[in-house]
Amino acid sequence: MMKTKCYSVRLECLRSISDKAYKATAFDGSIAIIPKSQVFGKDYDVMKSEAWWISAWILEKKELQYSGKKEAWFGTESRKMLPAYTVVNHIPERKEKVVSNEINELKYENNK
């Protein structure tokens, strides 16, 4: 399965200029022509402004303002967001060997 890395890009305006391209305007005034095939849809998690999922490789070639903080992977054919997995390896801290596992405060005293 092919997948494409995308960034969530907050835009002031994303306007269709032809059957194959958008004109994207960022909040700093930077403008870029983005192919429609590289826009994977709207990011509905962003509330303050409109944000769009745009492929990372096209953003690196354009002079459009964007942040790489929020990224996701999309299926190239399905154009749907793929689940994100984070693998964390836990390395336990080293402990010394215990001679006796008895707790003195919890010992039962017979000589009462």
Beta strands, then each sheet from edge to edge (+ up, - down):
strand 1: 3-11
strand 2: 13-16
strand 3: 21-25
strand 4: 31-35
strand 5: 39-42
strand 6: 50-55
strand 7: 71-75
sheet 1: 5+ 6- 1+ 7-
sheet 2: 2+ 3- 4+
end
